[in-house]
Every structure is written in C-alpha cells, then in structure tokens.
Amino acid sequence: MEWLAGLDTFLFDLDGTLTMPVIDFPALRRALNVAPGQSILHALDALPAQERAAKDEIVRQAEMEAAHKTRPNKGALELVRFLQQRGFSTAVITRNNAKACKLTLELLGLEFPVVLAREHVKRVKPAPDAVLQALELLRRPAGSAMMVGDWHDDISSGRLAGASTCLVTNGHEIGPSEADLVVETPHHLHAHLSLHLA
C-alpha cells in the first residue's frame, strides 16, 4: 500500500463514516414509500412538488434527530486530528442537509475548511460534483486525494472524480466494492495511514 504515501487530501462522508450510523434507512424508506436500495434523494427528486416537499420534511426531521444523537465512529476523531495536525487537506462531503451537518460537526468538535452538504451541489453522490467542487476549493488535484465513505455511492463519486477511495464497512457485509481500500472503521484507516504518511 505504498500508494498511500502519495496522498495529501482526504474527503470524508459524514453519517456512518465520521459518525456511528444512526438513521434507520429501511424504516425511512418505508415511511417514504421508496424501494429498498433506491436512493432516497433521487426518488424524491422524481415526485410532484407538493408530495416532494412533504417527504423532504420527513427526511430533514430524521436527519436532525440523528444529528442530536451524534456519536463519533471508532477512531474518527483521532484520524481527522492526525491528518489536520500534519497539514493534510480535509473536507466533508455529505448528502445530509446543511443544518444537520453543522450540528453534527459541532457536537463532534471537528472543523473542516470545506463542508459540502446537499444544498451546495446540483447533483449529490454518486455523481462526482461534490468531490470535484471540494478539490477545487482546496486547490488540490484528484490524483492525490482519497474519498472516504461507508457506501457504494461514496466510492462511485470519488472514482468518477479521479480520486482514490476507501470504504468503511462498520463491520457489515455490503457486497463487492471497487474501493481501493476497505476498512472496518476509521481507526483501521488511521493505522494504515500512520504507516505510510510522513
């Protein structure tokens, strides 16, 4: 894994990556009448305006409730501080709403120079838009960046933008992945990076 030594930028998904998973997505999908495996945000985008507004509010409420229950994922705080103290560029890219994202980061005690929530991009993950926008704001090339997330859409967005990728499984079997690196928790990613980053 010597290629890890060439990285200088780390882009993190928020929920389920830097935080412990809280939202019960199967239950939320049932409440919204969204099929299993289908992207909730993409499904809502296809609805008539009035129905979409009502279901958007259900999603926002679930996100705010989850934000108030925020707990850091194993090793997440130590990983981010390790990277920031060494001068590496960091950002958060989330499909969460901006208000819930802000509260979550405050409760974690973390700050990032770039934070992109779903309101900040035209197309959310798995599109590469947020990754490309974050890299532009950080003035970093994709070739030295890693997108870290807990779902396939995180990996797809990173790959489409030309970045390396790391999948955080949280101990779950989530099927085959095209990620360059697969770890159970942020703690395990920290262990790999400690060996290879200056």
Buried (B, 14 or more C-beta within 10 A) or exposed (E): EEEBEEBBBBBBBBBBBBBBBBBEBEEBBEEBEBEEEEBBBEBBEEBEEEEBEEBBEBBBEBBBEBBEEBEBBBBBBEBBBBBBEEEBBBBBBBBBBBBBBBBBBEBBEBEBEBBBBBEBBEBBBBBBBBBBBBBEBBEBEBEBBBBBBBBBBBBBBBBBBBBBBBBBBBEEEEEEBEBBBBBBBBBBBBEBBEEEBE
